[in-house]
């Protein structure tokens, strides 16, 4: 098999000989009455759907999540404007072969944040240094200075499939939420900016215990704690343990830390999903909690769009309905507009120098 073809580079009509990680696998009923197997294939450039028609449970068990799928001589087609693979189960042995991850270069297969993780970690530490309240800064500094915590927090995913579901996703999501909160604290009145920043950094720490993440294969699974307690409760427990540890180690911190901070941070963690039907046991009751919820929701949704755009599953100038967005995504073609804007910028510079009028 020739070199690895990346998902983001696949064009409709291309015959593919390559290999991808099976990110998700689900047996579903079709309109014809026969089942089909829907696979989400991933590499570190994006993902693409494969549908195997007339499949059965035996095939579904073979094509399981976390394994490597080798594709030979299969053409990329499209459905509703979205690129995909489609093959009948009778031809699966001809075009498809499932392998265990060992023996493959996983660096090209494991989905990872598109942003540099070291730079994101630097940004996170800078956000901590921006906190003025000494007690809150001490809490956050103790976290980002802890090697075990940051060793996991830097590489952990933020979800199994919905948003930031890849290596470094939790860090990238946290920095994105913090960026939105920084903007809000500088604009809106009555906001405790340091509490808001603490909530942004801490809101998803429970995912370190809610997910089991295999750094070799990139496989993400719910842990027993995640299934039974969910990341929100786990995060509140982690926060309490960390505060108890700091108070035990430092009498000065214990005396300076107010209970009001504790209950407000707990409320922000508990309410950051915004609604009870979305998984929060309480809904935002403070301005900091509301801002955090909206920042969390916005960053998660924008990430979905960002990954779709990067993966190239929707062609430029086209639109398609995406189930996880519950709506259409349209990717505009702005190349000619960018050229025009650059020309206008040159004209503006000349006009400022008194050379030519802009219009």
Secondary structure, DSSP 8 states (H G I E B T S, - for coil): --S---GGG--TT-EEEEEEEEEEEEEEE-TTSSEEEEEEEEETTEEEEEEEET--HHHHHHS-TTSEEEEEEEE-EEETTEEEEEEEGGGHHHHEEEE-STTS-GGGTS-B-SS-HHHHHHHHHHHHHT---HHHHHHHHHHHT-HHHHHHHTT--S-SSSSS-SBTHHHHHHHHHHHHHHHHHHHSTT--HHHHHHHHHHTTTTHHHHEEE-TTT--EEE-HHHHHHHHHHHHHHHHHHHHHHHHHH-HHHHHH--HHHHHHHHHHHHHTT-SGGGT-SS---SHHHHHHHHHHHHHHHHHHHHHHHHHT-B-TT-EEEETTTTEEEE----HHHHHHHHHHHHHHHHHHTTSS---
